[in-house]
Structure formats: C-alpha cells, structure tokens
Amino acid sequence: MVFSSAIFLLLFLPVVFLLNWFIKREYSNILLLTASLVFYAWGEPVLVLLMMVSIVINWASGYFISRSEGNVRAFFLAAGVICDLGILGYYKYAGFFARIVNGLCGRKLLPELEIPLPIGISFFTFQAISYIVDVYRGDTEASPRLTNVALYISFFPQLIAGPIVKYRDINKQIENRTMNPKKVAAGFTRFIYGLGKKVLISNVLGMCVDTIYAYDISAVSSTTAWIASLTYTLQLYYDFSGYSDMAIGLGKMFGFKILENFNYPYLSRSISEFWRRWHISLGSWFREYVYIPLGGNRRGKVRTYINLAIVFFLTGLWHGASFSFVTWGIYHGFFTIIERLGFSKLLKKTGPLSILYTDLIVNFGFVIFRAEDLMTGLRFLARMVFPWRYAGIATRTWEYMDSKTVCMFLAGVIGMGLLTLLPDRLRKMWRGSVPEAVYCSCVLILCLAAITANTYNPFIYFQF
C-alpha cells in the first residue's frame, strides 16, 4: 500500500485516523501497531512475518543487554546486530555477492539466488540496529513492552521509506502523546504538500524519465540525455521528499513528531553540505553508528579520509545491490574528500557558483544512480559531456516531453528552494491562512483526480 493510492487515501487512513481519535488513549498503540502490520501485509502478506521476527529479536536483544554486564552485554549486542545484518544481507545482497564471486572465479561456485526483496527492509533494519546500539550505550532505556518496540519499528508513516527514526527520539511519544485539532490540521496540511509533490510533480516527471531510459542508448542525443538527467534529479527529490513530508504529516496527525529529512538540498554550496540537507536521517545514522565509531576525524587526516570513504561506500551499497549504487556512493565520497583537502575554501569564495557546482556534481551522480547498469550510466554521461560526438542523433522532444511535463519541471525548479527567498513576513502570513487552505484543497482534489485516472504511481525509494 502506498500513500498516494486510492485505497490508502479513501479507506485506510480515514478509518485508522477516526478510530485512533475516538478510542481511549491506552489502546492507541495497539491500534496503530495493528494498522501498521496490516499496512505492510497489504503489499507483503508473507514477508510481514519476517519483520515480526526482526521485532522480537531486537526487543529481546535490548531486554537482555539492559539486564547484563560486561562481555555478556557485548554478546547480546553482537548477536542482535548480526541477526539484523544477516537478514538484510540475505534478502538484499546474497545474489549480488554470489555474482561477484562467480565472476571472479570464472565459474558458478555459488547459486545466484533471485530472492524477493522485502519492501523497506533497509529502513526498518537500520531502526532496529539503532535501538539495540542505543540501549547498549545507555542513550536510551530498553522497553519492557514488546508492543512499544514493535510500534517503533513498524509505524506505518515511516515504515517503507523513512525517515529513519531513533528510538530515543520517539520513545516518550510512544508512551505519552497528545492529539489536538491544531496538530491534526498541521499534519494534514503537511501531508497534502507531500502528496502534491509526489503525484503532481514527481509522477509527471517520472513518465518523461522512464520514456527516455526505455530508448535504445543509440537513439539518445546529448539534449535528450541532459533533459533526462535534469528531470530525474527533480523527480527523485520530489518523490522522496514528498514521501517524507507525508510521513511527517501523518506522524503529526497521530500525535508524533518525526524529524525533518530534507532541507532544500539543491541550494547546497558543497557536496558536504548537500549530505547535511539530503536524506538527513540516513546521513545522521551513518555518522553516529559508523563514522564516529570508526574514529571520525579524531585520528588524523588520513584516517578521516578512510572513514569517509567507508561511509560513502556503505551509503551506496545501502541503496542497492548494484555496482551503479556502489559507484554513486564512492563518487560522492570522492568529492567530499576533495572538499576536505581544501577545495571547500575555494568554493566559499565563488558565491552562487558553488551552488551550480554542487548541483552539477549531484546531477551527474544521479545519472549513474538511475541507470539500469553502470555502463548505461556512463554512456548517458558521455552524451552529456561530449555533445559534439552525438550531434547527428535526432530524437523528437515531443515524444517524451509534453506541455504538462514542462510546467511541472518549472514548478519543480521553483519549489526546490526559490520560494525561501520570499520575505519571512509573507511566508508567515501564508501559513494557516484561508488562501493556503484553498490551495491545499485544490491540490488534494487534483491529486485524487490524477490517482484515479492514472495507474503510473511508483515510489523510487520503495526498492531500498
């Protein structure tokens, strides 16, 4: 089930919200846990059992860690993390690593299994790991209630595609939270903004991108490759940030405060800053549970660069079992290290050109990220960087880009941060105003019309 589906908008959400509003507070967690399991089981009727097994393992690990000392505590932590990574590794990476081993050996030593990937497994696995690590560190108390940990890991607003939530940021809200009309209205408004991003902008741009990438590469001109890359850069942002907005809005509607996951990343003036603004919860997770434990920047420059390289390699691998994703991660790590070596000082002197530099680097990276394989991505990049070599290729623009796509592209450019240039006074006047209510009503109606009229409704980050 996806947020931008008729079944969710017209049935699941209204029923769950109304039940949660009217039942006694002490039953709210059970209701939301049940709803979350139904939400996941709608798309994964069998693999929901896998998530339930993960919940039990991590609750038990946290319980025994909190009641043990010394090496025994470390044992239960290691056992929990190994189980989490083992489940993730089997379902997401077993076939990938088998292909690598077989390719290096020149023969089929390992079976190349085609294992169905559970939706959102990378997200709920990272949440589970953060829970038991925080219990081990003493950053949060282990919950004696299985239902609390289960709700934390499976809470449907951020179960499938984040944001990645830490238990210490939400445990008190699980035990005690308040709901009032003001919070609900703010949550509903935020949800509609996210829904509009996803349905009205990302979906329209996505059809253009998919059409171009379906072409034989020999038919893709330099102009077409640039259009595809720029359009995908916007599509991905509005797809993922739209989902995060909907998750945050839904959290508010049920009394939870979920931390922000995006902060206008395409206004960044360096790749380092980009990663402080893009998928904030993932960057925070890797910084806290990988980069700092490796030593962070406390062990000299060389070790810092090695730690950054490891983090970005794992960031790419986290996104998928593919050389394209791994290359994309290493690519971002390379530019982050280059900036640390001193290039960031030069960027600070270039003013707005630093934004152009950052967006160009990010755009090139997303070409690799989107391509079916690494070689296809490199061939797209070749057309972008060496346009004169592909000048004779003629692909009619109208075949993949119509007037609606152009309008949504322009809307995407405006919405990626230009509105922040408006005076604070105007933005404060807009929030909670009658014009905003009218605007949100129109967006909701347009979204519902688009959803009922069109079956094209992918969520890019569901594959992770």
C-alpha positions as CSV (number, residue, x, y, z in Angstrom):
1,M,0.0,0.0,0.0
2,V,1.3,3.4,-0.9
3,F,0.3,6.8,0.5
4,S,-0.7,8.1,-3.0
5,S,-3.2,5.3,-3.6
6,A,-7.0,5.5,-3.5
7,I,-7.2,2.6,-1.0
8,F,-4.9,4.4,1.4
9,L,-6.4,7.9,1.0
10,L,-10.1,6.9,0.9
11,L,-10.2,3.9,3.2
12,F,-7.2,3.0,5.3
13,L,-6.2,6.5,6.5
14,P,-9.8,7.8,7.3
15,V,-10.6,4.6,9.2
16,V,-7.4,4.4,11.2
17,F,-7.5,8.1,12.0
18,L,-11.1,8.1,13.2
19,L,-10.6,5.0,15.3
20,N,-7.5,6.5,16.9
21,W,-9.2,9.8,17.6
22,F,-12.2,8.3,19.4
23,I,-10.7,5.3,21.3
24,K,-9.1,5.6,24.7
25,R,-5.5,6.7,24.7
26,E,-4.3,3.4,26.3
27,Y,-5.5,1.5,23.3
28,S,-3.9,3.8,20.7
29,N,-0.6,1.9,20.5
30,I,-2.3,-1.4,19.9
31,L,-4.5,0.1,17.2
32,L,-1.5,1.8,15.4
33,L,0.6,-1.4,15.7
34,T,-2.2,-3.4,14.2
35,A,-2.8,-0.9,11.4
36,S,0.9,-0.8,10.7
37,L,1.1,-4.6,10.3
38,V,-2.0,-4.5,8.0
39,F,-0.4,-1.7,6.0
40,Y,2.8,-3.7,5.5
41,A,1.0,-7.0,4.9
42,W,-1.1,-5.4,2.2
43,G,2.0,-5.5,-0.1
44,E,4.0,-8.2,1.7
45,P,1.4,-10.8,3.1
46,V,4.1,-13.3,3.8
47,L,7.2,-11.2,4.5
48,V,5.4,-9.3,7.2
49,L,6.3,-12.3,9.3
50,L,10.0,-11.5,8.6
51,M,9.5,-8.0,10.1
52,M,7.7,-9.5,13.1
53,V,10.7,-11.9,13.7
54,S,13.0,-8.9,13.5
55,I,10.9,-7.0,16.0
56,V,11.1,-9.9,18.5
57,I,14.8,-10.4,18.0
58,N,15.6,-6.8,18.6
59,W,13.2,-6.4,21.6
60,A,14.8,-9.5,23.2
61,S,18.3,-8.2,22.4
62,G,17.6,-4.8,24.0
63,Y,16.0,-6.5,27.0
64,F,19.0,-8.8,27.7
65,I,21.5,-6.0,27.0
66,S,19.8,-3.8,29.7
67,R,20.0,-6.7,32.2
68,S,23.5,-7.8,31.6
69,E,27.0,-6.6,32.3
70,G,30.4,-6.6,30.7
71,N,31.1,-9.2,27.9
72,V,27.6,-10.6,28.2
73,R,26.1,-7.2,27.2
74,A,28.5,-7.1,24.2
75,F,27.5,-10.6,23.3
76,F,23.8,-9.8,23.1
77,L,24.6,-6.6,21.2
78,A,26.7,-8.5,18.7
79,A,24.1,-11.2,18.4
80,G,21.3,-8.7,17.6
81,V,23.3,-6.8,15.1
82,I,24.5,-10.0,13.4
83,C,20.9,-11.2,13.1
84,D,19.8,-7.8,11.7
85,L,22.6,-7.6,9.1
86,G,22.2,-11.3,8.4
87,I,18.6,-10.9,7.4
88,L,19.3,-7.7,5.4
89,G,22.3,-9.4,3.7
90,Y,20.5,-12.5,2.7
91,Y,17.5,-10.8,1.2
92,K,19.3,-7.8,-0.4
93,Y,22.8,-8.8,-1.2
94,A,23.1,-12.6,-1.4
95,G,22.6,-12.8,-5.2
96,F,24.8,-9.7,-5.8
97,F,27.8,-11.2,-3.9
98,A,27.3,-14.6,-5.5
99,R,27.5,-13.0,-8.9
100,I,30.7,-11.2,-7.9
101,V,32.3,-14.4,-6.6
102,N,31.3,-16.4,-9.6
103,G,32.6,-13.6,-11.9
104,L,36.0,-13.5,-10.2
105,C,36.3,-17.3,-10.2
106,G,35.1,-17.6,-13.8
107,R,32.6,-20.3,-12.9
108,K,29.5,-20.8,-10.9
109,L,30.6,-21.7,-7.4
110,L,27.6,-20.1,-5.6
111,P,24.0,-20.2,-6.6
112,E,22.8,-16.8,-7.8
113,L,19.5,-16.7,-5.9
114,E,16.7,-14.4,-7.0
115,I,15.2,-13.5,-3.6
116,P,12.2,-11.2,-3.4
117,L,13.3,-8.0,-1.6
118,P,11.0,-7.1,1.4
119,I,9.8,-3.5,1.0
120,G,11.6,-1.1,3.2
121,I,13.9,-3.7,4.7
122,S,16.9,-1.3,4.8
123,F,14.9,1.3,6.7
124,F,13.4,-0.9,9.4
125,T,16.6,-2.8,9.8
126,F,18.6,0.4,10.5
127,Q,16.0,1.5,13.0
128,A,16.2,-1.9,14.8
129,I,20.0,-1.6,14.9
130,S,20.0,1.9,16.3
131,Y,17.6,0.7,19.1
132,I,19.9,-2.0,20.5
133,V,23.0,0.1,20.0
134,D,21.5,3.0,21.9
135,V,20.4,0.6,24.7
136,Y,24.0,-0.8,24.9
137,R,25.4,2.8,25.0
138,G,22.9,3.9,27.6
139,D,21.5,6.5,25.3
140,T,18.0,5.1,25.9
141,E,16.3,2.6,28.2
142,A,15.2,-0.8,26.8
143,S,11.5,-1.0,26.6
144,P,10.0,-3.8,28.7
145,R,7.0,-3.8,26.4
146,L,7.3,-5.7,23.1
147,T,4.4,-3.6,21.7
148,N,6.4,-0.3,22.1
149,V,9.4,-1.7,20.2
150,A,7.1,-3.2,17.6
151,L,5.3,0.1,17.0
152,Y,8.6,1.9,16.8
153,I,10.0,-0.4,14.1
154,S,6.7,-0.9,12.1
155,F,4.9,2.5,12.5
156,F,3.4,2.8,9.0
157,P,4.0,6.5,8.3
158,Q,7.8,6.0,8.1
159,L,8.0,2.2,7.7
160,I,8.5,1.9,4.0
161,A,10.8,4.7,3.1
162,G,11.8,6.6,6.3
163,P,12.7,8.9,7.7
164,I,14.9,6.6,9.8
165,V,13.8,7.3,13.4
166,K,15.9,6.7,16.5
167,Y,14.0,5.2,19.5
168,R,15.4,7.8,21.9
169,D,13.7,10.5,19.8
170,I,10.3,8.8,19.9
171,N,10.1,6.6,23.0
172,K,8.4,9.2,25.2
173,Q,5.9,9.9,22.4
174,I,5.0,6.2,22.3
175,E,4.3,6.2,26.0
176,N,2.6,9.6,26.2
177,R,1.5,11.9,23.4
178,T,-1.3,14.4,22.8
179,M,-3.5,15.0,19.8
180,N,-5.4,18.2,19.2
181,P,-7.2,19.8,16.3
182,K,-4.2,22.2,15.7
183,K,-1.7,19.4,15.4
184,V,-4.0,17.4,13.2
185,A,-4.6,20.4,10.9
186,A,-0.9,21.0,10.6
187,G,-0.3,17.3,9.9
188,F,-3.0,17.1,7.3
189,T,-1.6,20.3,5.6
190,R,1.9,18.8,5.5
191,F,0.6,15.5,4.2
192,I,-1.1,17.3,1.3
193,Y,2.0,19.2,0.4
194,G,3.9,16.0,0.2
195,L,1.1,14.3,-1.8
196,G,1.2,17.1,-4.3
197,K,5.0,16.8,-4.6
198,K,4.6,13.1,-5.3
199,V,1.5,13.0,-7.6
200,L,1.5,16.3,-9.4
201,I,5.3,16.8,-9.9
202,S,7.3,13.6,-9.4
203,N,4.9,11.3,-11.3
204,V,4.6,13.6,-14.3
205,L,8.4,14.0,-14.5
206,G,8.9,10.3,-13.9
207,M,6.9,9.3,-17.1
208,C,9.3,11.5,-19.1
209,V,12.4,10.0,-17.5
210,D,11.1,6.4,-17.9
211,T,10.3,7.0,-21.6
212,I,13.9,8.3,-22.3
213,Y,15.6,5.5,-20.4
214,A,13.5,2.9,-22.3
215,Y,15.1,4.1,-25.6
216,D,18.0,2.2,-27.0
217,I,21.0,4.2,-26.0
218,S,22.0,4.7,-29.6
219,A,18.8,6.9,-30.0
220,V,19.6,9.2,-27.1
221,S,21.1,12.5,-28.1
222,S,23.1,14.9,-25.9
223,T,20.0,17.1,-25.5
224,T,17.8,14.1,-24.6
225,A,20.4,12.9,-22.1
226,W,20.5,16.3,-20.4
227,I,16.7,16.5,-20.2
228,A,16.6,13.0,-18.7
229,S,19.2,13.8,-16.1
230,L,17.8,17.1,-15.0
231,T,14.2,15.8,-15.0
232,Y,15.3,12.8,-12.9
233,T,17.1,15.0,-10.4
234,L,13.9,16.8,-9.8
235,Q,11.8,13.6,-9.9
236,L,13.9,11.9,-7.2
237,Y,13.8,14.9,-4.9
238,Y,10.0,15.4,-5.2
239,D,9.4,11.6,-4.9
240,F,11.5,11.1,-1.7
241,S,10.9,14.5,0.0
242,G,7.2,14.2,-0.9
243,Y,7.1,10.8,0.9
244,S,9.0,12.3,3.9
245,D,6.5,15.2,4.0
246,M,3.6,12.8,4.0
247,A,5.3,10.7,6.8
248,I,5.9,13.7,8.9
249,G,2.4,14.9,8.4
250,L,0.9,11.6,9.2
251,G,3.0,11.5,12.4
252,K,1.5,14.8,13.5
253,M,-2.0,13.5,12.8
254,F,-1.4,10.7,15.2
255,G,0.5,12.8,17.8
256,F,4.1,12.0,16.9
257,K,6.9,14.4,15.9
258,I,9.1,12.9,13.2
259,L,12.3,14.8,12.5
260,E,12.9,16.5,9.1
261,N,14.6,14.5,6.4
262,F,15.2,17.2,3.7
263,N,16.3,20.9,3.9
264,Y,16.4,22.2,0.3
265,P,19.4,20.1,-0.7
266,Y,19.7,21.7,-4.1
267,L,20.6,25.0,-2.5
268,S,23.8,23.4,-1.1
269,R,27.2,25.1,-1.7
270,S,29.2,21.9,-1.4
271,I,28.7,18.1,-1.5
272,S,29.4,18.0,2.2
273,E,26.6,20.5,2.8
274,F,24.4,18.5,0.3
275,W,24.6,15.5,2.6
276,R,23.6,17.6,5.6
277,R,20.5,18.5,3.7
278,W,19.6,15.4,1.7
279,H,18.2,12.3,3.4
280,I,19.2,13.8,6.8
281,S,18.2,10.7,8.8
282,L,20.4,8.4,6.8
283,G,23.4,10.7,7.0
284,S,22.8,11.1,10.7
285,W,22.6,7.3,11.1
286,F,25.9,6.6,9.3
287,R,27.6,9.4,11.1
288,E,26.5,8.2,14.6
289,Y,26.8,4.4,14.1
290,V,29.6,4.0,11.6
291,Y,31.7,7.2,11.1
292,I,32.2,8.1,14.7
293,P,32.8,4.5,16.0
294,L,35.5,4.2,13.2
295,G,37.2,7.2,14.8
296,G,35.5,10.1,12.9
297,N,38.1,12.9,12.4
298,R,39.9,12.3,15.7
299,R,42.7,10.1,14.4
300,G,44.4,12.3,11.8
301,K,43.6,13.3,8.3
302,V,44.4,10.1,6.5
303,R,42.2,8.0,8.9
304,T,39.4,10.6,8.4
305,Y,39.5,10.2,4.7
306,I,39.5,6.4,5.0
307,N,36.5,6.6,7.3
308,L,34.6,8.9,4.9
309,A,35.4,6.5,2.0
310,I,34.0,3.6,4.1
311,V,30.8,5.5,5.0
312,F,30.1,6.6,1.4
313,F,30.8,3.1,0.1
314,L,28.3,1.7,2.6
315,T,25.9,4.5,1.7
316,G,25.9,3.4,-1.9
317,L,25.6,-0.2,-1.0
318,W,22.7,0.5,1.3
319,H,20.8,1.9,-1.6
320,G,21.0,-1.3,-3.6
321,A,23.0,-4.4,-4.6
322,S,24.4,-3.0,-7.8
323,F,27.7,-1.5,-9.0
324,S,25.8,1.6,-10.0
325,F,24.8,2.4,-6.5
326,V,28.3,1.5,-5.1
327,T,29.9,3.7,-7.7
328,W,27.5,6.5,-6.9
329,G,28.4,6.3,-3.2
330,I,32.2,6.3,-3.9
331,Y,31.7,9.2,-6.3
332,H,30.1,11.3,-3.6
333,G,32.8,10.2,-1.1
334,F,35.5,11.3,-3.6
335,F,34.1,14.9,-3.8
336,T,33.6,15.0,-0.1
337,I,37.2,14.2,0.5
338,I,38.4,16.6,-2.2
339,E,36.5,19.4,-0.4
340,R,38.1,18.4,2.9
341,L,41.5,18.6,1.3
342,G,41.0,22.3,0.7
343,F,38.6,22.7,-2.2
344,S,35.9,23.9,0.2
345,K,37.9,27.0,0.8
346,L,37.8,27.9,-2.9
347,L,34.1,27.1,-3.0
348,K,33.4,29.7,-0.3
349,K,34.9,32.4,-2.5
350,T,32.8,31.6,-5.5
351,G,29.4,32.7,-4.2
352,P,26.4,31.4,-6.1
353,L,28.7,29.4,-8.4
354,S,29.2,26.9,-5.6
355,I,25.5,26.0,-5.9
356,L,25.9,25.4,-9.6
357,Y,29.0,23.3,-8.9
358,T,27.2,21.2,-6.3
359,D,24.0,20.7,-8.4
360,L,26.1,19.7,-11.4
361,I,28.1,17.1,-9.4
362,V,24.8,15.8,-7.9
363,N,23.1,15.7,-11.3
364,F,26.0,13.6,-12.8
365,G,25.8,11.3,-9.9
366,F,22.1,10.7,-10.3
367,V,22.7,9.7,-13.9
368,I,24.6,6.7,-12.5
369,F,22.1,6.2,-9.7
370,R,19.1,6.0,-12.2
371,A,20.7,3.9,-15.0
372,E,19.9,0.2,-15.2
373,D,23.6,-0.6,-15.0
374,L,26.9,1.2,-14.7
375,M,27.8,1.0,-18.4
376,T,24.4,2.6,-19.4
377,G,25.0,5.4,-16.9
378,L,28.5,6.1,-18.3
379,R,27.1,6.2,-21.8
380,F,24.5,8.7,-20.8
381,L,27.2,10.8,-19.2
382,A,29.3,10.6,-22.3
383,R,26.5,12.1,-24.3
384,M,26.2,14.9,-21.8
385,V,29.9,15.7,-21.6
386,F,30.8,15.3,-25.3
387,P,27.7,16.6,-27.1
388,W,29.6,17.1,-30.4
389,R,30.1,13.3,-30.7
390,Y,26.3,12.7,-30.8
391,A,25.1,15.7,-32.7
392,G,23.7,13.6,-35.5
393,I,21.2,11.8,-33.4
394,A,17.7,13.2,-33.7
395,T,15.0,12.3,-31.1
396,R,11.9,14.4,-31.2
397,T,11.4,16.2,-27.9
398,W,7.6,15.9,-28.1
399,E,7.9,12.1,-27.9
400,Y,8.9,12.2,-24.3
401,M,8.1,15.8,-23.0
402,D,4.7,17.5,-23.4
403,S,3.4,20.8,-22.1
404,K,2.4,19.3,-18.7
405,T,5.9,18.0,-18.2
406,V,7.4,21.4,-19.0
407,C,5.0,23.1,-16.5
408,M,5.8,20.5,-13.7
409,F,9.5,20.9,-14.4
410,L,9.3,24.6,-14.0
411,A,7.2,24.2,-10.8
412,G,9.8,21.8,-9.5
413,V,12.6,24.3,-10.1
414,I,10.7,27.0,-8.2
415,G,9.8,24.6,-5.4
416,M,13.2,23.3,-4.8
417,G,14.2,26.4,-2.8
418,L,13.5,29.6,-4.6
419,L,10.4,30.2,-2.5
420,T,12.7,30.6,0.5
421,L,13.8,33.9,-1.0
422,L,10.4,35.4,-0.2
423,P,10.3,37.6,2.9
424,D,9.6,35.8,6.2
425,R,6.6,38.1,6.7
426,L,4.9,36.7,3.6
427,R,5.6,33.1,4.4
428,K,4.2,33.6,7.9
429,M,1.1,35.2,6.5
430,W,0.6,32.2,4.2
431,R,0.8,29.5,6.9
432,G,-2.6,28.7,8.3
433,S,-4.3,31.3,6.1
434,V,-7.5,30.9,4.1
435,P,-5.6,31.0,0.8
436,E,-3.4,28.2,2.0
437,A,-6.5,26.1,2.9
438,V,-8.0,26.8,-0.5
439,Y,-4.6,25.9,-2.2
440,C,-4.4,22.6,-0.2
441,S,-8.0,21.7,-1.1
442,C,-7.2,22.2,-4.8
443,V,-4.0,20.2,-4.6
444,L,-5.9,17.3,-2.8
445,I,-8.7,17.3,-5.5
446,L,-6.1,17.3,-8.3
447,C,-4.2,14.5,-6.7
448,L,-7.3,12.4,-6.2
449,A,-8.2,13.0,-9.8
450,A,-4.8,12.1,-11.0
451,I,-4.6,8.9,-8.9
452,T,-8.0,7.6,-10.1
453,A,-7.2,8.4,-13.7
454,N,-3.6,7.1,-13.9
455,T,-2.0,3.8,-12.9
456,Y,1.5,5.2,-13.0
457,N,2.4,5.8,-9.4
458,P,5.9,4.5,-8.4
459,F,7.8,5.3,-5.3
460,I,11.5,5.2,-6.1
461,Y,12.8,4.6,-2.5
462,F,10.5,1.6,-2.0
463,Q,13.2,-0.5,-3.7
464,F,15.6,0.2,-0.9
